[in-house]
């Protein structure tokens, strides 16, 4: 597996591309994800992070295998780090995928799939892996549909993935689709995108009055940015 970020193939040095094998051991995947996040964080210009999963002929259904809880914790931190980047991240999947692919699809800003995509759910002896994928599924598609997937389904076919919003675009030419998405999404890839992403996440659970102050603060930042009086950088809403 290529664990180091590979920036070849993206137009105009617009972004970072890393190829991941979903069947690789959890520690290797964690290291690869941390590496690409580190490289993205060092780039001052607008950058798109592209995660491209290479299909494997025999994807294991069991996930994450023989690991420790500390290794699981490091993986969850790496996925959360990806979610909190200032940069837009794009996930690209094709073929039959299992293991961590659903984790990273749900953490991505934009998801491109090949026409042959089939997602094998992470299960062990028939039980869905109880990682943060459960949380992201509920946040993303709602409790009722997430319950059906977790308790009864063994795979997510392309049609269902598209209907549920787990996949945003289906393309037979994934390379061209990535190039186009990187150009379009790269224009929005900065700290302001991170703030919008966090506001969207909080909207799913926050009461109106609790959310109002944070949104007004974001509006004030935007008005000052547009007028050329951008404030000093501060942390995005927590």
Protein Blocks (a to p, Z undefined) as FASTA:
>chain_A
ZZbdcfehiahhlaccddddfkbcfklmmmmmmmmmmmmmmpmbdcdddddddddfbdcf
bdgbjadfklmmmmmmmmmmmmmpmbdcddddehjdehjlmmmmmmpmbdcddfkbccdd
ddeehiacfbfklmmmmmmnojklmmmmmmmpcbdcfklmmmnopafbdcfblmlmmmmm
mmmmmmmgcfklmmmmmmmmmmmmpcfklmmmmmmmmmmmmmmmmnopaccdddddZZ
